[in-house]
C-alpha cells in the first residue's frame, strides 16, 4: 500500500448506480444459445487462444498417474529425428499426417512464458512454484493405525487431475504442489503395509465431485462407505506417514488438509462426521448453481453447514500459508473453496491468486436467492483472476457483482477493493493423447466391442453416459427418445439407446428427492420398452451402475450417435472423450446447449433438452446423416479437442493470469475484513478503542443530511459496546454538535467529536471542548460568497453552515451537472480562499467542505491514542477505526504513523469497491459495520457464524 494517496485518486465521481448502467441492463438475464453454438451474449472480440505447446503431449515423460486418463501415458515408439524418417513406411494420408505431427518444427518459436515464465514476467518476481488448491487429494484413503496408508485413485474429476499431473511433470516449467482435503477416510481393518500402491489400477472409489462427468470405475464392487459411528483417531505419526507417502511414492508433491472434529491433548485427530465439510457446497451451492432450489427450512442447518464451510476454507488457507513462498502462484478450483481467495488475501495482501469455477454460474436473479450471497462473491473477488467454462457464466458473475455488491464491472472484469479482478473464459479440455492411446491400445476393448456388436447386431446404437442426477437430463433424454420412436416408426427394432447412469452422491436430506428421481427413470424405461419393445428386444437398455474402463471406451467407440441432454452442466468431458473415440466411426454428437461444452463444440448438433420434439428430430437427423457430412463434422470436432487439450488449457490459464498481474497494479488492493482475526484480537485485549465515522459508516448516505438518523439497532449496538468498561467508543463525524447531541447524546458512555475534530465531548460529560476557539474565522465570508454563487446556479444544491466549517451539498442536484459544478467550485476556491487563508477544500460524497487546515479527524485519533500513554502496558491493545470517505483517510494515516503493533490496529474503509485507501481492511456497507460490532458484542448473526466457528472451534446450538 502506498504511504500516501493523492486526493484525485480517492475522489469518487458521482454517477448513476452501477446496476442501472446500460452495459448491465441491456444484457439478457438468462443466456440463450447462438445458432452457431456461441453464447447469446455478444462476446467481445479477442484474438484466438494459442493452443500450441512447447512439447508433444504424446511423447514426453509421464507425470503422476492419478486416474484412468492419467496424464502422459508412456509410449513405446521412439520419436523420429527427421521428417524423412517419420514418413517412411506410411501407407495412408492420415498416417502420413500423424507421423509428421510427431516431428517438432525447428523453426517454430514458442511463447517464452511456456518455457520460462520467470523470464517472461521479470517484474512479478515469480518463484517458479504453483500451488493448486482443490477440494480432495487425487486418492481415496484407507487407514489402519501404524501401517502405510492404502491409496487408490479417486474418480470423477479426470480433466482437473490431468491438469495437476501435467503441472507436476517434466514438461511443465513449474514446480507444482497440490493441496487438498484427505476426503472421507475409510478404516481398513488389518490392512497390510503398501509401500508401492498401484496407481494405474482401477479402484472402487467414491466420486469426489458430483459436477464432473462420470469416469469408469470397477463395477464388481460397491464403493467403501466411511465409518461415521465412533469416529476415526489418527495420531501425529500416522498423519506424517501419509504426507511422506504422498510425496515419496507419487511424483508430484501433495499436501493433505486435515479436517478434524477435534484434536485431543495427545495430538490425535478425531474424525467423526466427515460429510459435514461437503454439506454447504453440495446442498446449497451446487444446487443453486444448477438452477435448483431446496425446500424452505428454519435455517439452522444452513447456518451450521455455513459455519463448517467457512471453517474448512480457513483451514485450507492455514495449510497453504505453511508451504507458501513469496512469488508462488496459487490456483484455486471450484465451488468448495469459494471463500479461500479472500481468506488468503487477508493474510497475504500481494499474493498471486487465480480462481477457476468448473460448474455453471447462475444469473443474478437466481443467485440472489443464496442466503450467503455477499460473502461468496467477496470470497471469490480476493483472486486476481476468475475463470469460467463459458462466456455466459462469466457475464453472470460480473452482473452479480454489480447488482448485489454494487461493484463496477465489464466483460473484462470487476473493480473490487481498490484493484481490478480480471474475469475470463477458459473452456477446459481433456488429455487427448492419453485418452486416444487408452481407447485404441487395449485388446480387451476390441473384445468388448465385438461382444456388444454381436448383442445388438443390425441395430444403430445411441449411447448416453451420465450421473444419475436431475441436472444431467436423463429423464428428458428418455422422453425425447420415446417421442422419436412415435414419430419415426421406421426405426422400430432398428435402434437401441444404451443409457448408463452412475449413482449420484447427494446429502442425506436430499435422499427423498433422489429416490423419487430414480423411480421416475425406472418408470420411463419400463414404459418405453413396454410400448415399443418385444419379447426379444428392448429399445432402451438402462444400466444404473459403474462401468469398467474397457466397457466405457468400447461404448464410446462403437456408438453411432452420442446423446448428451444436460439441463445444466459445466464442462461435460464425456462429450470430448466421445469425439476422440469416434475418430474411425465418425458418429455425430448431439449436445445440449446448456452444457458448458456447447460453446466449444460448434460442429456438434445442438439441442434444447426441454424441447423434446426437437431432440427427437435431432436423433433422426443424426441417424440419417450422410457419411461425408459426418466426416466433415467430426474432423472439426476432433481438431478442436486435440488442439484445446488440458495441457494447453493449463498453460493458457497461467499465461493469462501472469499477463493480468503484469498489466494491473494490485498494490492498492484492500482485502475484506477478517472477522475471525478481529474477534480473536478483541477477546485478547483488555484496553480497546473504537472510532466510528457517522454518515456512510453507521448510517447510509441519503439525499437530505437531516434524514440520516440512526436506527434503533445502531443505537442499541453502540450502547452495548460502550457499556463495557474495557471499551472506549467515539463517534468522530463531520456533523455539528447539535445533531450529535440530539441523536447520540443520551448514551453517556459515548465520546463525541463534531465537525471533523473541531469539538470534543468526552464520555460521561455534557460539556463540549472547542479545539479551535483561537482560530481566525474571517475566511468564512469569502467562502460563503463563492458557495452562494454556485448555489444560485445549481438547482437542488444548498449550504450548510457549521461553527467551524462551511459545506456545499449537491446531493439533490442533477448528478452530472452537480459534479461538474463541484469541480468548478473547487477550482475557484483553491485559486482564491485556499491561497489567502490557512484552509483546505475537501471533497466528500456529493459535497464540498472548507475548513481550517489543522482541523482533521487524524488529529483526534492521535489525541485519543496519546491519552492512554506510551509507556509499556499503557497503549490500547485493540483499535477499530471505521470510515467511508476522504476525511476519514486522515484517521487511517494517523493510525499508520502510530507506534501501535499492526496486529492490534484494524482500520476499515466502508463503501465503494474501487476506492483506493490507506485503510487495511474493507467492508461493503453500513449494515456490515453493525454486523461486525454485533459480533464483538457476543451476537452471532448468520454472517458471523463462520468467524465464531473459527475462533471457538464450533458454534453452540443456542447461537445458530
N, C-alpha and C positions, 0 to 999 in steps of 0.2 A: 504494500500500500504506500502510495506516495505520501510524504510527510506533510505536504500542503496541496490544497486543491484550489484552483482559481475559481472565482465566483462564476465565470462563464460556464465552467464545467458543471456546476451544481444548479444552475438556473433551469427551472422546468418551464418549458414553453407551454402555455395553455392551449388546449385543443379539444376537439370533440372526444368523447370517450372512445378508447381504442376498440371496444367491442362493436361500435357503431360505424367504424371506418368502412368505406365501400369495399376495400380489399377483402374484408371479412364477410360483410353482409351479402355480397354478390356471389359468394361461393355456395353451391348446393349443400344441404345438410348431410344427406346420405349419398355416397358415390354410386353412380351407375357404372356401366362398363362400355367403353368405346367399342364400335363395331370392329375395329382392327385389333382389339384386345388391350387397348391402353385405358388409362383411367379416364373417367368422365370429367374430372377436373382438368383444367388447362395446365399441362405440365410445362414448367419453364424450360426453355431451350438450354441444352447443355451439350458439351462435347461427349461423344461416346466413351465409355469407360475402356481403358486399356486393359484387356484381359490377358495379354501376353505375360509369360513367366520367364524368369532367367534360368529356367531348367525345364527338363521334360518330366512331367509328373510320373510317367511310367518307368523311368529309368533310374531315378536317384535312390539313395539308400533309404530303407524303411525307417519310419518313426515308430513310436509305441503303437501296438496293435490293440485297440480298446474295444472293437466291436466287429460285427460281421463284415462291415465295409471298412475294415481298418485301412488307414492311410498307407499308401505306397506298398502294395503287395509285391513281394520280391519277384523279380523276373529272371529267367534263366538265360534268355538270349542276350548276347553282348551287343553293345551299341556300335553301329557301323562307324568307321572312321572317315568315310567319304561317301558322296552321293553315288559314285560308281559302284562301290561295294554294296551300298544299300539296295540298289535296284537289280542287282544280279539275281537272276532266277525268278523275278516277279512274273506271274502269269496273267494277272488281270489288272485293269486300270485302277481298281480300288486298292489292290495290294501294292501297286506302284506308289500311289499317293501315301498309303500308310507307311511304307518304308522310307519314303522321302521325308515324312514328318518326323522321323526319328533322328534326322541329321540336323543339328543346330546350324543356323545361318551365321557364318563367322563375321559377316558384315553388319548384322543387326546390333543395334545399341539399346540396351535395356535401361530403364529408369534407374538412376543412381539410388533412389530410395528403396528399390527392390534388393539391391546388393549391399549397400552401406548406408542405412538411414541416418546414422550419426553425421556422416559427411554431407549428406543431402540437406540436413537441417542443423547446422552447427549452432545456431542461436538458441536452440532448445536445450542444449547440454544433456542430451539423452544418455542414459546409462547402457542402452542396448538390451534392457530387460523388459519383458512383457509379463504382467500378472493378469491372468484370466480368472474371473470370479464367476462360477456357475453354481447352481443350487446343490448338485450332488457330484461327488467324485465319479469317475467312469467305471467303478466297480461296485458290486454288491458284496457286503462284508459278512463273513461268518466268523463267530468268535467263540473261542474256548480258552479260559484263563491259562496263561503260562505257555501256550503254544502259538506257532505262527498263525496269522490270520488267514482265513480262506477267502481268496479274491476271485470273483467271477465277473466277466464283462457285463456292464449294465447296458440294457437296451432302451431304445426309444428316442434317442437324440443323435442319430448316426452322423448327420451333417455337422452338427456342432462338435462332436467328439473328433470327427475327421479334421476339423479346423485346428483343434488343440494339438492333434497328432502332427499335423504339418508344422505348426509353430515349434514343436519340440524336436523336429527332425533336422538333419544336417542341411537340408535345402533352404531352411529359413535363416535369415541373418540375425534372428532374435534369440536371446536366452529366455526360455519360457518357464513360468511357474503357474500351476493350476491350483486354485483354492476352491474347495467345495465341501459341503457337509458330508459326513460319513454315510448319510442315508440311514434307513432303518436297519439297525444291526440285528442279525439273526444269531441266536445261540446255537452252536453246533456241539451237541454232547459227544464227548470222547473224540473230538477231531484230532487228526494226525498232523504233525508238522508238515507244512507245504512250502519248502524253500523255493521251488520253481513252478509256481502255479501256471498252468497253461493259459495263454492269452487268446489263442486263436480258437479255442474250443467254444462251442455254442452252449451257453449256460441256461439254467432255469431261473431266470431273474425277473424281478418286478420291473415295471417301467417307471422311469423317474419323472417323465414329463408327459402329461396327457395331450399336450398341444402338438406333439411331434407325430410324424407319420409312424405307424406301427412297423416294427422291424422283426423279422422272423426269429423265433427262439425255439427251443426244444419243445416239441409238442407232446412228449411222452410223459412229462411230469408237471405238476402244478407248481407255481411259484411258492417259495417258502414264506410262511407268514411269521413276521417278527413277534417275539414274545412280548406281551403287554401286561402280564399279571403282576408279578412282584418286582419287575424291573431288572435291568442288567447292570452289574457292577464291573467297571473297567478301571483297573489300577493304573498308576502312572507308568509302570514298566510296560504294561500291555499297550498303552497309548503310544509310547515311544517306539515300541516294536513295530506297530503299524506304520508309523511315519518313516522308519528306516526301510521297511519293506517296500513302501510306495516309491521311495527314492532309489533303492538299490536294484530292485528287480525289474522295473518297468520303464526304463528310459526317461521320459520327461518327468521333471520334478512335480510331485503332487503334495500339497499341504492340506491335511484334513481340518475341518472346523468341528469342534466337539460341542454339540448342543445337548446340555445335560439338564436334568431336573434339579439336581443338587450336587454339591461336592462336599464330601464329609471331611473330618479332621485328618484322616489318613491320606488325603488327596486321591480318594477313589471317586470316580464319576458314577453317579447313579442315574440310569436312563430308564424312564418308565413310559410315559405317553409319547411315543416317538412321532405319531402322526400329527401332533399339535402344531408342529412347525410348518406343515403344509396347509393347515386349515384355512387361514385367511386368504392365502394366494389362490387355492384351488376352489374354495367355496364362494368367495366374494369376487376376487379379481378375474379369474378365468371365466367365471360365469358371466359377469357383466361385459368383459371384453369381447365375448362372443354373442352379445346382444340377447342375453337371457337374464331374467331376474328371479331372485329367490322369494319364497313366501315371506310375508311380514312376520316379525318376531319381536320379542321385548327388547332386543338389542344387547342383552347381557352376553350372549355367546359371541356376538360380533365384536364387542369391546374386549372380551377375553382373548379372542383369536388375534385382534389387532395388537394387543399388548405383546403376544408371542411373536407376531410378525416383526414388530419394532425391535424387540429384544434380539431376535435372530439376526436381523440386519446389523445391529450394533455389534454382535459377536463376530460377524464376518469382518466388520471394519477393524475390530481389535486384532483379529488374526492377520489381516493384510498389513496392518501397521507394524507387526512384529517382523515381517520379512521385507518391507518396502525399503528401497534405496532411492535417494534423490535422482531424478531423471528416468525412473521407471514409468512405463505407460500401463495404466490399469484399464482393462476392458471388462465390463460387467454385462452379464447376459440374463435377460428375460424377467418375467413378472414376479418371480420370487424375491428379487433383490432391487425393487424399485426405490427403496429408501437409501440404499448403500451409497450412491454418488454424493448425496448431500452429507451423509454422516462422515464420509472421508474428507469432503471439502471443509467441514467444520474444524477438522484437526490438522489438515494439510492444505492451506488456502491456495497454494500454487501447484497442486498435484495435477497430472495429466490424466483425464478420465474420459473414456468412451463408453457409451451405453448402447446396447442393441436389444430391441424387443422382437422376439420371434413369433409372437401371436398378433392378431389384429389389434388395432386401437380404435375404439368406437367414436362415433360422432359426439359432439358436445351435449346434445340433447339427451343422449343415453348415458354418457359418462357422468353427468351432473347428478345422476341417481346414486352414485357411490358415496357412502357416508363419510369416508376419509378422503374426499376428492382433492382438497387443497394440499394435504400432506403428501399424497402420492406425486402430484405434479411438482411440488417443491423438492421432493427427493430426487426425481429424475433430473431436474434442472441444475443439480450440483455437477453434472457432467459437462465437459467441453463440447461434446458432440453426441447427438442422439440419432441412432439409425433405425430404420423401419424396413419392412419387407416390400411395401408398395407405397406409391405416392399418396394415395388416398389416406393411408394410415398416418403418414407424416403430416398431411394437411389437417387431419382431425386433431392431432396433438397440438399443433400450433394454434388452432382455433380454440381449443380448450384452455390453453394458457392465456389467451386474450379474454375469453368470455367468463372464465371462472376466477382467474387471478388478476385480470386487468393488465397483463403484460403486453407490450408491443411485440408483434410478430409479423413474419412474412414467410414466403416459401423457403427462404434461406435459413431461417432460424428465429430464435426468441431472444429478446433483450431481457435478461434476468439478473438481478442483484448486482447491477453495475457492470456486467460483462455480456458478451454475445455468446449464446449457446447455439451452435450450428445444428440444423436438422436436415437429414439427408436420407436417401433411399439406397439400399443395398440388398437386392434380391439374392438370397443365399443359394449356393449350388451344392452339388454332391461331388464326391471323389469319383469322377467319371472313369478314370483309368483303372482304379481298383474294382469298381463295380463291373466294368466290362470284363476284366480278367477273371473275376469270380463267376460271373454269369455264363461265360463261354469256356471256362477252362477246367470244368469238373465233369468226368464221365458219369457221375451219379445223376447229374442234372439231365444229361441226354437220356438216361434210362427213365427218369420221371416223365420227361416229355413224351417219350414213346408210349408209356403206360397210359397217360391221360388222353393222348390221341386215340388209342385203341378203345378207351372207355367211351369217348364221345365221337366215334367215327362218323364222318359225313356231316358233322354239325359245326356251325360257326360258334366260336367261344368268346363270350364277353366276360371280362374279368373285373371284379371290384374288390378292393382291399382297403378296409377301414377299421378304425377303432369303433367299438360299439358305444357311440356317444351321439346324442341328439344333433350336435353341430356338424357331424360328418355326413348327414344327408342320406343315410341308408334307407330310411323309410321313403323318402322322396324317390330314391333310385328304384325301389321295388314298385312303387305306384306308377312311375313312368314306364317301367318295363311291362306292367300289366296293360297299360293303355297301348303300348307298342304292339302287343300281341292281339289286342282287339282291333286296332286299325289296319294291321298288316297280317291278315290270316295266312298269306302265302308263306310266312316264316314259321308257322306251327311245326313242331318236331324238327326244325332245321337250325335252331339256335338255342344255346344254353347260357344262362347267366350264372357264373361261379362267383358267389359272394362270400368272402372270408372276413369275419369280424373277430377281432381280438378283444378280450374283456377290457372295460374301462375302469380305472381306479378312481372312484368317487368317494367323497366323505360319507360317514355313516348317516348323516342327516339327509343325504340325497338318495339313499338306497331305495326308498319307496318309489321315487320318480324313475330311477334306473330300472327297477323291476317292471314297472309299467311299460317302459320303452321296449324292454326285451320281449315282453308279451306281445306288444304291437308288431314287432318284426316277425315273430313266430306266426302270428295270425295272418300277416300279409303273405308270407311264404306259403302257408297252407292254402290260402285262398287262390293264389295264382296256380299252384300245382294242381289244385282240385278242379279249376276251371279249364286249364289248357294242357294238363298232363295226361298221362295214361298209366296203365299198369307197368309198362316197360320203360317209361321215360318221364322225368320231371324237369320242366324248363328252368326252374330255379334250384340250384344246388347251394344251400346255405351251410357254411361251416363255421360255427361260433367257437373258434379255437385258435391256438397259435400254430404257425407253420414252421417247418424246418427250413433252413436256408435253401436247401435243394428244391423243395416244393415251391418256395416263394419265387425263385428265379425261373423255375420251369414254367410256372403260370404266366409270368410276365413275358417270357419268350414266345410261348405258343398262342397267346391271346390274339384274336382277330380284331378286337376292339377293347381299349381301356376306358373304363367309365368311372369318373370321379365327380360326385354331385354334392360336395361340401356346401352347406348353407352358410358357413363362416369358417375361414381357415387362414392360418398364417402362411407358411410355405409348405406345400404338400410335396415332400420328397419322393413319394411313391410315383408321382407322375414323371419326375425326372428319371427315376430308375427304369420306368416303363419305356421311355424313349431310348435309353441305352440298350435295353434288352431287345428292342424291336429293330435293330439295325439290319437284320436279314428279312424279317417278316413285313415290315413297314405298316403295321397295324395303326389305324387312326386313333387319336386320343381325344375323347370327349371330356371337357374340363369345365368345372363350374366357374362362372365369372366371379364368384365370391371367394375363390381361393386366391391367396397371395401369389400363386404361381401364374395366374391367368395373364397378368401384365407382361410377364417374361416370355411365355409360350404363345406368341401371337398366331402361330400357324395351327394350333390345335382348334378343334371345333368347340366354340364357347357356348355354354348353355346357362339359362337361369333355372336352377333346380326347383324353383317354385312353379315354373311353367311346365307342368307335367307333359302336356301335349307337345311342347317344343322339344323336350328331352326325347320323347318317343320318336319324333320326326328326325332328330339328330342321330338316333340309333339306326334308323332305316338308312339315312344318308351315309353313315359310316360303313354299314354292311354292304352297300352297293357302290361304293366309291371305286372308280376305275384305278387300275394298278399304277398308271403313270401319275395320277393326281396324288395317290397315297405316297408314292416315292418322293414326289416333289415336296409334299408337306413334311414328311419325315426327315428329309435331308435338312430342311431349315431348322426343325426342332433339334435334330442331332447336333448340328453345328453349334447351336446356341448352348446346349447343355454341356458339350465338351469344352467350349471356349470359356463359359462362365461357371467354371468349377469352383469347388470350395477353396482351393488354393488362391485363385485369383480374387475371390470374394474377401478372403482374409487380407491379402495384400492391398486391395483397393480400399478396404475399410481403414487400415492403418495409415496408408498414404494420405487419404482424405483427412484423417484426424490430425496428422502432422502438419498438413497444409493449413488447416484451420487454426491450429495452435500458433503457427508462424504468422498468420495473417491478422489475428485479433489479439489485442493487448489484454491479457487476463489479469493484470496486476491490480486492477480496481475491483475485482470480484469480491463481494461481501457475502459470506455464507449465511444461510438461515440459522436462527438462534438454536444452539444446542441446549434443549431444555433439561436433558439429563445432567449435563455438566453444571448448568445453572442451579438446579435443585441440590445437587451434591455439595457444591461450594456454599450455598446458602445454609445448609444444615451444619456445615463445619464451622461457620463463622459465629462469633459472639457479638461483634460490633458491625452493624450493617447500615449503609447509607443508600437511600433511594432518591433519584432526581427525575421528575417527570415534566415534560412539556405538557401543555394543555390541548390546544387546538391541533387536530390531526394526530394526536397521540392517545389521549384519554377519550376524546370525542371526535367524531368525523367532521371534516370540513363542510360547512354549509354556506349557502349564499349570504344569509344575514348573520353576521357575527353574534348578534344578541340572541340568536336562536340556538346557539351551541351550548345548551345547558347539559350538565352531567346527568346521566341516567341513574336510577336507583341502584342498579348493580355496581356502577362505578363508585358511588358514594359508599356503599356497604363494603366493597372490596378495599378501598383506601382506608376506611375506618378500622377494619380488621387488621390491616397491615400496620397501621400507625399505632395500634393499641399494644403491640409487642414492645416492651421496653428496650429490647435489643435493636430495634429499628428506628432510624431517623429518616422520616419521609418528607420530601419537599416537592412542591409544585413550583416550577420555575417557568413563568409564562410571559408572553408579551401583553397580556391583559392588564387592565388597570386595577387599582386597589379595590374599587367599589365592586367590580364584578367578582373578584376572588373572595372578597368578604361575604358577598351575598350567597354564593353557591358552595364555598368551601370553608368559610369562616367558622361554622358551627363545629367542625372537627378540631377540637382544641389541640390534639397531639400533632397536627399537621403544620409544617413550616411552609410559608408562602413567600414567593418573590414575584413582584409585579414589574411590568414594563422592562422586560429583559434584564432584570438585575438592578433597576434604579431604586426599588424599595424592597425591604425585607420585613417579614413578621415572623418572629421566632415561635416555636411550639409553646403552647400554654401561655401565650401573651396576646394582648389585644392591641398593642402599640406597633405602629409601622415606623421603621427606621428609614430615613431619606438619605441615600448614599450620594446624592448629587445636589445637596442643598446649597453648595457654594459655587455652583456652575452658572456661567453667564448664559441666559436663555434668549438673548437678543436675536439669535439666528431664526427663531420661530416665525417672526413676522415675514421675513424674506421667503422662507419655505412655504408659508401659508399662501402668499400671493401666487407662487408658482402652482401649487396644488389647486388653488381656486381657478386659475386659468385653464387647467386641463379638465377640471370637473365640469365647467361650463360647456366644454366641447366634447365630453364623453358621456352620453346618456346612460344613466344607471350607476355612475360612479359617485362616491361620497368621501368626505374627510372625517377621520376620527381623531379628536384632539385628546391626547393623554397629558399627564403632568410633565413628562419629560420628553416624550417623542410625539411626532406627528405621522399619521398613517393615511395613505390614499388607497381606498379599496375600489376595485373594479370587478368584483365577482358577479354583480348583477348586469354588467355591460355585455355587449356582444363579445364573445370570447376572442375573436381575431382582432377586432378593432380595439378592444380593451388592451390586449397585449401590445399592439402597435403603439398606442398612446402611452403605455407604461414605459416602453423603450425610449420614446421621445422625451418623456418627462424625466427619466433617469439621466439621459444625456444632458438635459438642460440643468438639472441640479448639480451634476458632477462638474459642470463648467462654471457654475456660479457659487451656490451656497457651500459646496464641499471644498472650494478653494479659499473662500473667505472666512470660514469658521472651522473649528475642530469637530466636524460632524461627519458621519458616513451615511451613504444611501444604501439601504438594504432591500433586496428583492425577496419578497415572501410569496406565498401562494395567493395569487390574484391580488397582490397589494405591493405598495412601495412604502418604506418607512424610513424616516430620517431621525437620527438620534445622536447624542454625543458619542464621540469615537471611543472614549474609555469605558462606556457602559455596554456590557455584554454579558451573556449567560456564563461565559467561561470564567469571568472574574468571580461570580457567585459560586461556581463549582470549586474553584481553587480555595476560596474563603471557607467553604464548608469542610473541605478535607483538612485544611490547616487548623481548623478549630479543634480537631481531635488531638493534635500534637504530632511531632515527628520522631519522638524517642521510641526505642524498641517496645513493641506491645501497645503503642498508642494509636497508630493509624487504623482506619476501618479495615476489616478483613473481607468485606464483601461490598462492592459498589455496583449498583444497577442504574444506568442512566439511559433514558429513552427520549427521543425527539424525532421530529419529522421534517423540518425544513432547514434553510441555510443558517438561521440564527442559532440552531442547536449544534451546528458544527463547532462553534466556539467551546461548548462544553466538551465535546469529544476531543478537541485539540488539547484542552486543558488537562483532561484525564491522561492522554498520551504522554504529556510532558511531566506528569506527576511521577513520584518515585514508588508508587504502589506496585506490587507484583502483578504482572499481566494476567495471571490466572484469577486474581481477585477482582478484576475490573471487567464489567460487561457493559460496553457502550453499544446501544442498539438503535439503528435508524428504522423508522416506520414509514411504509408507503412505497412510492414509485420504484418500480423494478429496475429502471435504467439509471437510477441515481448513483452517482459516484460519491463516496462518503469517507469520512475519517473514522466512522464507527467500525467496530469489529464484527458486528452481527446485524441481522436483518429480520424484521417482522413485516407482515403484509399490511395490516390494518389495525385500527384501534381495538377491535374485538379480540385480536390476538394478544394485545397488551394486557387486557383484563384477564384473559385466559391464563397467561403466564403468571400474573400476580396471584390469581386464584390458586394456581399450583403451589406457590410458595406459602400461601395461607393454609394449605392442607387439603384443598379441594381437588378431586380427581374428575375433571370432565372428560368427555370422550377423546379430546385431542391430547390429553396429558397422561393417559394410562400407560402409553409406551415409555415415557420418561420415568414414571413411578416404577414400572416393571424392571427397568434397567438399574435403577438405584437400589430398590428393595429386593430385587430378585423375582418378585411376583407381585400381583395385585390382589389384595384381600377381597373376598367375595362381597363384603359390605360396601366396597368402593367402586364396584362395577356398575 
